[in-house]
Amino acid sequence: MERIPAAQIREFSNSGVTSRQLLFPENSSSTRLTITRVTIKPGARNPPHRHPVSEQVWIALRGHGNLHLDAGRIESFVEGDVVRFEDGDLHGFENTGTTDFEYLSVTSPPVNFRAAYERNWSGKGTNDAQPNAAGDAPQAARP
């Protein structure tokens, strides 16, 4: 059994996106998953990015907005929805609502998202995406 005390839950923020690292490599010995609770302010976005060797599941807890996917595809994502991204799938989210959007994310194998939140998400430059899980350069959408 492993218990994560509240004091060990880290919070990373960038451009209106806050991610609480409920269970991740810095506070857990799990080799199977990372669990985060992400809050996105109205109008903010989690830029499109890829995790080349991890799949990820998002569970929408409250609010609504749009998923940004490969080939410029945009799909609605609302409270109660669940989405799974396979390894390498491009995915991002924009909160188009007037209240905070919140989702729970489960990533396997585990990823430490610290480096992603330390990057510039301002959108200035060639791409406003996060780095992939390995910390490589941001990934653009595939045509």
N, C-alpha and C positions, 0 to 999 in steps of 0.2 A: 504494500500500500504506500502511496505517495500523496502527501497533502501539500498543497501550495498555499502558504499563508498570504493574506492580502498584501502584506508589506513586500512580498517578492513579485508581485504582478507589476510589470513595467508598462509604461504608456509611451507610445511614440506618436508624434504629430507632424503633419506637413500639409500646408495649404488647405486647411479646413477638414482634413481627415485625421481622426484620432483612432489609434489601434491599441487596445489593451491586450497585452500578451499573457493570456490566462495560463497557458502551458506552452513553453517554448524552450529551445536548447539552453538558455541561460538560467532557467529556474526548474528544469525537470531533466530527469535521466532518460525520458522516453526516447526510443529510437524509431517510433512508429508514427507520431503525429505532433502537430502544432495546433493549438486552438487559440483563436483571437476573437475579440469582440470589437467590431469596427463601427465608428460613428462618423457620418459624413454630413456636414452642414449644408443647408440649402444653397444650391448653386455650385458647390464644391464637387470635385471629381477625384476618383482614384484612377490615375492614368492607365491606359491599356498597357499590359505587361504579360510576360510569359514565365512559367516555372518549368524549365526543360525536363526535370526529373521528378516532379511532384504533381500529384493530382490534388484538386482542391474542391471542397464543397462549401457553398454559401447558403445560409438559411436566413431569409429576410425576416427580421423581428418586428420592425415598424417602419412606416413610410413607404415611399415609392420613388422610382426613377428609371434610368435606362442603363442596360448593359451595353458596353461597346465591345464588339467582337471582330473576328477576322473579316476581311473584304468589306470593311465599313458597315457591317451589319449592326443594327441597333434593335434591341428587344426590351420590352417593358419588364421590370422586376419589382414586385410589390410584396408587402407584408404577407407572410404565409408561403411564399414561393420558395422552392429549393432548386439550386442549379449546381451541376457538377462539371468541372473543367478537367479534361484529360491532360496528361503531361504535354507541355508545349502549346496548349490552346491559348490564343490571345484573349484577354479579358480585362475589362475595366468597368467603372461605374460612375455615373453622373447623377447627383441628386437634383431632380427637376421639381421637387416638391417645395413646400413652404415650411416644413418642419424637418428636424434631424431624421436621417435615414440610419437604421442600425441593422447590422447583420452579424451572424456568428459564422466564422470561417474555420474549417477543419482542413489541414494540409498534411498529406502523407506522401513520402516520408517527410519528417519535420524540416522546417525552414526557419532560420533566424532572420527576421525582417528588419533588424536594426539598420543595416546598410541601405536598404531601400528607402527608409524614412529619412535618412541623412542626405539623400540626393535632392537636387533642385527639381521641383515639380512645377515651376512657374510657367512652363510652356514656351519659354524663350529658347530659341535654338532650333535644331532640326527635328526634335521629337520630344514630347512632354511625358514620355512613358517612364515608369520605374525600371530599374534593372531587373533582370530575371533572378531567380533564386540563387544562382551562383555568383551574383554580383557583377555580371557582365554588362555590357552596354545595353541601353534600352532597346526594345524590340519594336519594330514597326509592324503594321498590319500586313498580312500576306494578301496578295491580290486574288 
